[in-house]
Amino acid sequence: MRLIRNDHIDVIDILLQNFPILLLKVNQYGKIENLYYRNPHRFISFIGQDFLQCAVRLLAHEEYSALAQAYQDCYEQKTIITIRCLRHVDCRLNVNFLFFQFNPLAEGVIVLIRDITESILLEQEFSSATEQYQQLIQEFSSAMSNLDMSLMDSNQANRRLSALYRISSVIQKKMNKEQLFDELLDSIVRELDYINASIMILDEHNNELVVKAVRGAKKFFRVPVGKGITGYAALHRKMVYVPDVKKDKRYIMNADGSCDVLSEVAVPLVIEDQLIGILDVQTSQTRLIQQYDLDLLCSLASQIAVAITHILYVDQVETQAITDGLTGLYNYRYFRAALSAEFKRSLSFQRPLTLMMLDIDYFKTINDTYGHLVGDTILKKISSLIKNSVREVDYVVRYGGEEFAIILPEISTDQALNIAERIRVEIAGHNYFAETDLIKFNGITVSIGLADLSTAQSEFELIQNADIALYNAKNCNRNCIRHYKQEMSSRKVGDDYAF
């Protein structure tokens, strides 16, 4: 079936490389006549169906009403109608934000659908960051007024206020997680004369504190909540000051039983009654901790908790933007950026690069027979099998639907063929009964296409060649591997795999 006129294909390809969009042509009878997407077979089942009936199955009542009204107005009034942000919660409870534009035709409507989830999440993150920084400034003002200057001489007071200001300035800088942790600890050690300092983040799943950054000696990089001085502070969510650690049984000694510090202070990092982690500092014999030191650490901890919460949220948003929600693999957006970088690097340094495309055979039959929940379970398991069959430096991507891509830097054709065979055998030989707990699947297989750097002048051509090789594998009884050769038959626009 033809999708979009051939003279538009190049323009649309460029558009799809930069924006995750779906184009639908709906005829005068309300039927979806044509579509275009980077993986058209993912939506091929919509061809010939009623557009509004598809929408009512996918959307909640309020979402559907707004969409139906916009479509009707466009068709009847022959005017462009835009829904700038439609909030949609899918069957897996993932929240997505979609942009719709309805463009009138003489006999029908062109519907443009764009996923704007990443943009909306970044806007929300910016709004959240603004609120958090306002809170941070308030904390700074509070810290200034709460420090008891009467306990210090003028030099001490000036030094502590200067340290508080400089550390607060670090917190307000725009930086990534590693930079924030490093600069914080550098400032704390340098400005406040602690010999050891660490930031520990709570791992809620394992109920442990994990050291994310350290200055000085820190022997233990994972501490169970409740164990040691830091674990005790985390469990009780209160600051723990130990003047002499040798006299405190909670202190975790070095492996040889030695102890090279005098005092330790563990301060919980808490925001909105939620424990984020611990700020831990230690002193030597020459540095005695005073009450104003404890007050200063408490004030800093409040600001650090806000900053860490903000940076972890940014990290989460950035991860979500490049990660497939179901499988945890990289998504198509990240794939294009990674492939572009690796292609340029391999070309510049004359190094091998291979792209592998992989498609689950007859996956639509599995979904139609056993349901999408079983299909999702199989997708997750196959994703895990693929990831465990390649190196850490390789990029494993959910390309779309049941199709995967693997970028293999520094891998020759022969090596790639061995990797592909290992993946094929691993998937074909796996017992999926334990994962689904519903029915035993025999003979789930994959077809694999390979293309290497020598076959392509651009990353787009490399993708095209790997896809052609995959297309040939699908047409050779499946469950096989094909390496791209120029004489291979290419897939025509509108062709789809026979599921």
C-alpha positions in Angstrom: 0.0 0.0 0.0 1.3 3.4 -0.9 1.8 5.8 2.1 2.6 9.3 1.0 3.5 10.5 -2.5 7.0 9.7 -3.4 8.0 13.3 -4.2 7.4 14.1 -0.5 9.4 11.3 0.9 12.8 13.1 1.2 11.3 16.1 3.0 9.3 13.9 5.4 12.4 11.7 6.1 14.3 14.8 7.1 11.4 15.9 9.3 11.2 12.5 11.0 14.9 12.5 11.7 14.4 15.5 14.0 10.9 15.2 15.3 8.9 12.2 16.5 5.8 12.7 14.4 3.0 10.7 12.8 1.1 11.9 9.7 -2.3 10.5 8.9 -4.5 11.1 5.8 -8.1 10.7 6.7 -10.5 10.6 3.8 -14.0 12.2 3.5 -15.6 9.1 5.1 -13.4 9.4 8.2 -11.2 6.4 7.3 -7.4 6.5 7.7 -6.3 6.2 4.1 -2.5 6.7 4.4 0.1 7.2 7.1 3.7 8.0 7.5 6.0 7.3 10.4 9.6 6.4 10.8 8.5 2.7 11.4 5.2 2.6 9.4 4.5 -1.1 10.3 4.0 0.0 13.9 0.7 1.6 12.9 -0.1 -0.3 9.7 -3.1 -1.9 11.4 -4.8 1.6 11.5 -5.0 1.7 7.7 -8.7 1.5 6.6 -10.0 2.1 10.2 -12.3 4.9 11.3 -10.1 7.7 12.7 -12.5 8.7 15.5 -13.1 5.1 16.5 -9.3 4.6 16.8 -9.2 7.7 19.0 -12.0 6.7 21.3 -10.2 3.3 22.0 -7.0 5.1 22.8 -8.1 8.2 24.7 -10.0 9.0 27.8 -13.5 10.7 27.4 -12.3 14.3 27.9 -9.3 13.8 25.6 -11.4 12.2 23.0 -14.1 15.0 23.1 -11.5 17.7 22.5 -9.9 15.7 19.6 -13.2 14.9 18.0 -14.4 18.5 18.1 -11.1 19.7 16.6 -11.3 17.2 13.8 -15.0 18.0 13.1 -14.3 21.8 13.0 -11.4 21.3 10.6 -13.4 19.2 8.2 -16.5 21.3 8.2 -15.0 24.8 8.4 -12.0 23.9 6.1 -9.6 25.6 8.5 -6.4 24.6 10.3 -7.2 23.5 13.9 -4.4 23.0 16.5 -4.5 21.3 19.9 -1.2 22.5 21.4 -1.0 20.1 24.4 -3.2 17.1 25.0 -2.4 15.1 28.1 -2.7 11.4 27.6 -2.2 8.5 30.1 -1.6 5.2 28.3 -2.4 1.7 29.4 0.9 1.5 31.4 0.0 4.7 33.3 2.8 6.6 31.5 1.9 10.3 31.0 2.4 11.6 27.5 1.8 15.0 26.0 0.8 15.3 22.4 0.5 18.1 19.8 -2.2 17.7 17.2 -2.7 19.8 14.0 -5.7 19.2 11.7 -5.1 20.4 8.1 -8.1 20.5 5.7 -8.1 18.8 2.3 -10.7 19.0 -0.5 -11.8 15.6 0.5 -10.5 14.8 4.0 -8.0 15.9 6.6 -4.3 15.5 7.2 -3.6 14.9 10.9 -0.1 15.7 12.3 0.6 14.2 15.7 3.8 15.1 17.5 5.1 13.8 20.8 6.0 16.9 23.0 6.4 15.0 26.3 10.1 15.9 26.6 9.4 19.6 26.1 6.6 19.7 28.6 8.6 17.8 31.2 11.5 20.3 30.8 9.1 23.2 31.2 7.8 21.6 34.4 11.3 21.0 35.6 12.2 24.6 35.0 9.2 25.8 37.0 10.1 23.4 39.8 13.7 24.6 39.7 12.6 28.2 40.1 10.5 27.3 43.1 13.4 25.3 44.6 15.9 28.1 44.1 13.5 30.6 45.8 13.4 28.2 48.7 17.2 27.9 48.6 17.6 31.7 48.9 15.3 31.7 51.9 17.4 29.0 53.5 20.5 31.0 52.9 18.9 34.1 54.6 17.7 31.9 57.5 21.2 30.4 57.9 22.7 33.9 58.0 20.4 34.9 60.8 20.5 31.7 62.8 24.3 31.5 63.1 25.2 32.6 66.6 28.0 35.1 66.0 28.5 35.6 69.7 30.2 32.2 69.9 32.9 33.2 67.4 35.5 35.9 67.3 35.4 38.3 64.4 37.8 36.3 62.2 35.8 33.1 62.7 32.6 34.8 62.0 33.8 36.4 58.7 35.4 33.1 57.6 32.2 31.1 58.3 30.0 33.6 56.6 32.4 33.7 53.6 32.3 29.9 53.5 28.6 29.8 53.6 28.3 32.3 50.8 30.8 30.4 48.6 29.2 27.0 49.2 25.7 28.5 48.5 27.1 30.0 45.2 28.2 26.5 44.2 24.7 25.1 44.9 23.1 27.7 42.6 25.4 27.0 39.6 23.9 25.2 36.7 25.9 21.9 36.5 25.4 18.1 36.2 25.2 15.8 39.2 28.9 14.8 39.3 30.0 18.4 39.0 27.7 19.5 41.8 28.9 16.8 44.2 32.6 17.4 43.4 32.4 21.2 43.8 30.4 20.9 47.0 32.9 18.6 48.7 35.8 20.6 47.4 34.3 23.7 49.0 33.4 22.0 52.3 36.9 20.6 52.7 38.7 23.7 51.7 36.5 26.3 53.4 35.6 24.5 56.6 38.8 22.5 57.3 37.4 18.9 57.4 39.8 16.2 56.4 37.2 13.8 55.1 33.8 14.6 53.5 31.3 12.6 51.6 27.8 12.8 50.1 25.7 9.6 50.4 22.5 9.1 48.5 19.7 6.8 49.7 19.1 3.7 47.6 15.5 3.0 48.6 15.3 -0.3 46.8 18.2 -1.8 48.8 17.7 0.4 51.9 21.4 1.5 51.7 23.4 4.7 51.6 25.6 4.9 48.5 28.6 7.1 48.5 28.4 9.3 45.3 31.3 11.6 46.0 34.1 11.6 48.6 37.1 13.7 49.6 39.7 12.2 51.8 39.4 8.6 53.0 36.1 6.7 52.8 36.5 2.9 52.9 32.8 2.0 52.8 30.9 2.9 49.6 27.6 1.2 50.6 26.3 1.4 54.1 23.0 -0.2 55.2 20.5 2.2 56.8 20.9 1.7 60.6 24.5 0.7 60.5 27.4 3.0 61.5 27.1 6.6 62.3 25.8 7.6 58.9 23.3 4.7 58.8 22.0 5.7 62.3 21.5 9.3 61.2 19.6 8.1 58.2 17.4 5.8 60.2 16.5 8.4 62.8 16.6 11.4 60.4 18.6 13.5 62.8 22.1 14.9 62.9 24.6 12.7 64.8 27.7 14.3 66.2 30.4 12.0 67.7 33.2 14.0 69.4 35.5 10.9 69.6 34.7 8.1 67.2 37.0 5.7 69.0 34.6 5.7 72.0 31.4 5.1 69.9 30.6 1.5 69.0 28.6 2.6 66.0 31.7 3.8 64.2 32.9 1.5 61.4 36.6 1.0 61.9 39.1 0.4 59.0 39.7 -3.3 58.0 42.9 -3.4 60.1 41.1 -1.9 63.2 42.8 1.4 62.9 41.1 4.8 63.1 42.6 8.0 61.7 39.9 10.6 62.6 38.8 12.2 65.8 35.2 13.5 65.2 32.4 12.8 62.8 29.2 14.6 62.0 26.5 12.9 59.9 23.7 15.3 58.7 20.5 14.0 57.0 19.6 15.6 53.7 15.8 15.9 54.0 13.3 17.8 51.8 9.6 17.7 52.3 10.0 15.0 55.0 11.7 12.7 52.5 15.3 11.5 53.2 17.6 12.2 50.2 20.9 11.1 51.7 23.6 12.1 54.2 26.3 14.7 54.3 29.1 13.3 56.4 32.2 15.2 57.6 35.2 14.1 59.7 38.0 16.0 61.6 41.5 15.3 62.7 43.0 15.9 66.2 43.9 19.5 65.3 40.3 20.5 64.4 37.7 20.7 67.1 34.0 21.0 66.2 32.1 23.8 67.9 28.4 24.5 68.2 28.5 27.0 65.4 30.0 24.3 63.1 27.0 22.2 63.8 24.6 25.1 63.1 26.4 25.8 59.8 26.3 22.2 58.7 22.5 22.0 59.4 22.0 25.2 57.3 24.1 23.8 54.5 22.3 20.5 54.6 19.0 22.2 53.9 20.4 23.9 50.8 22.3 20.8 49.6 19.1 18.7 49.9 17.2 21.2 47.7 20.1 21.3 45.1 20.4 17.5 45.0 16.6 17.0 44.7 16.7 19.4 41.7 19.7 17.8 40.0 18.3 14.3 40.5 15.0 15.4 39.0 16.9 16.9 36.0 18.8 13.7 35.7 15.6 11.7 35.7 14.0 13.9 33.1 17.1 13.6 30.8 17.1 9.8 31.3 13.4 9.6 30.5 14.0 11.6 27.3 16.5 9.1 25.9 15.0 5.8 27.4 12.2 3.6 26.2 9.7 3.3 29.1 8.9 -0.4 28.6 12.2 -2.0 28.0 14.7 0.5 29.6 16.7 0.5 26.4 17.7 3.7 24.6 15.0 5.2 22.4 15.0 6.3 18.8 15.9 9.9 19.7 19.1 8.8 21.5 19.9 6.3 18.7 20.1 9.1 16.1 22.4 11.2 18.2 24.6 8.2 19.2 24.9 6.9 15.7 25.8 10.3 14.3 28.6 10.6 16.8 29.9 7.1 16.3 29.7 7.4 12.5 31.7 10.6 12.5 34.3 9.2 14.9 34.7 5.9 13.0 35.0 7.8 9.7 37.6 10.3 11.1 39.8 7.6 12.7 39.2 4.9 10.1 37.8 2.5 12.7 35.2 -0.2 12.1 31.5 0.3 12.9 28.6 -2.0 12.4 24.9 -1.4 12.8 22.6 -4.3 13.6 18.8 -4.2 13.0 16.7 -7.0 14.7 13.0 -7.8 14.4 10.9 -10.3 16.4 9.3 -12.8 14.0 5.5 -13.0 13.9 5.2 -10.7 16.9 1.9 -9.4 15.8 0.5 -12.9 16.0 1.7 -13.2 19.6 0.0 -9.9 20.5 -3.2 -10.8 18.7 -3.4 -14.3 20.2 -2.2 -13.8 23.8 -2.7 -10.0 24.3 -0.4 -7.1 24.6 0.6 -7.7 28.3 2.2 -11.0 27.3 3.7 -9.2 24.3 5.2 -6.6 26.6 6.7 -9.2 28.9 8.3 -10.9 25.9 9.7 -7.5 24.6 11.2 -6.9 28.0 12.8 -10.3 28.2 14.2 -10.2 24.7 15.6 -6.7 25.5 17.4 -8.2 28.5 18.8 -11.1 26.4 20.1 -8.7 23.8 21.7 -6.4 26.3 23.4 -9.3 28.1 24.8 -10.5 24.8 26.7 -7.4 23.9 29.4 -5.1 25.6 28.8 -2.2 27.9 30.1 0.2 25.2 27.5 -1.0 22.6 24.2 0.9 22.2 21.1 -1.3 22.4 18.0 0.6 21.2 14.3 -0.1 20.9 13.9 1.2 17.4 10.1 1.0 17.4 7.5 -1.7 18.1 9.2 -5.1 18.1 12.3 -3.8 16.2 15.7 -3.2 17.8 18.9 -1.6 16.7 22.4 -2.2 18.1 25.3 0.1 17.4 28.6 -1.8 17.6 31.7 0.5 17.7 35.1 -1.0 16.9 33.4 -4.2 15.6 34.2 -5.7 12.2 31.8 -7.6 10.0 33.0 -11.0 11.1 32.8 -10.1 14.8 29.3 -8.6 14.3 28.1 -11.8 12.6 29.3 -13.8 15.6 27.5 -11.5 18.0 24.3 -11.6 15.9 24.4 -15.4 15.9 24.9 -15.5 19.7 21.8 -13.2 20.1 19.7 -15.3 17.6 20.6 -18.6 19.4 20.0 -17.1 22.8 16.5 -15.8 21.9 15.5 -18.9 20.0 16.6 -21.2 22.9 15.0 -19.2 25.8 12.0 -20.6 27.7 9.5 -17.8 28.0 7.1 -19.7 30.2 8.6 -18.4 33.4 8.3 -14.8 32.3 4.7 -14.9 31.1 3.4 -17.5 33.6 0.5 -18.0 31.1 1.6 -20.2 28.3 4.8 -21.8 27.0 6.1 -20.3 23.9 8.1 -22.5 21.6 10.2 -21.0 18.8 10.2 -17.3 19.4 12.8 -16.2 16.9 14.3 -13.0 15.4 15.6 -11.9 12.0 18.7 -9.8 11.9 20.2 -7.4 9.3 23.8 -6.0 9.4 25.5 -3.2 7.6 29.0 -1.8 8.3 30.7 1.5 7.7 32.2 0.4 4.3 28.7 0.2 2.8 27.5 3.8 3.6 28.4 7.4 3.0 26.2 8.7 5.8 24.5 7.4 8.9 21.2 7.6 7.2 22.5 5.3 4.4 23.9 2.9 7.1 20.4 2.7 8.7 18.9 2.1 5.2 21.4 -0.6 4.4 20.9 -2.5 7.7 17.1 -2.2 7.2 17.4 -3.7 3.7 19.5 -6.6 5.1 16.8 -7.1 7.7 14.1 -7.0 5.1 15.9 -9.8 3.2 16.3 -11.8 6.3 12.5 -11.6 6.9 11.9 -12.8 3.4 14.3 -15.8 3.7 12.1 -17.8 6.1 13.1 -15.6 9.1 15.2 -16.7 12.1 18.4 -15.9 10.2 21.1 -13.2 9.7 21.8 -11.2 6.5 24.7 -8.9 5.9 24.0 -6.0 3.5 25.2 -6.4 -0.1 24.5 -4.0 -3.0 22.7 -6.6 -5.0 20.1 -7.1 -2.2 16.5 -6.1 -3.1 15.5 -3.0 -1.3 12.2 -2.4 0.5 9.8 -0.2 -1.5 7.9 2.6 0.1 4.8 1.1 1.7 6.2 -2.4 1.9 5.9 -4.0 5.3 7.1 -7.2 6.9 4.7 -10.1 6.6 3.9 -10.8 10.3 
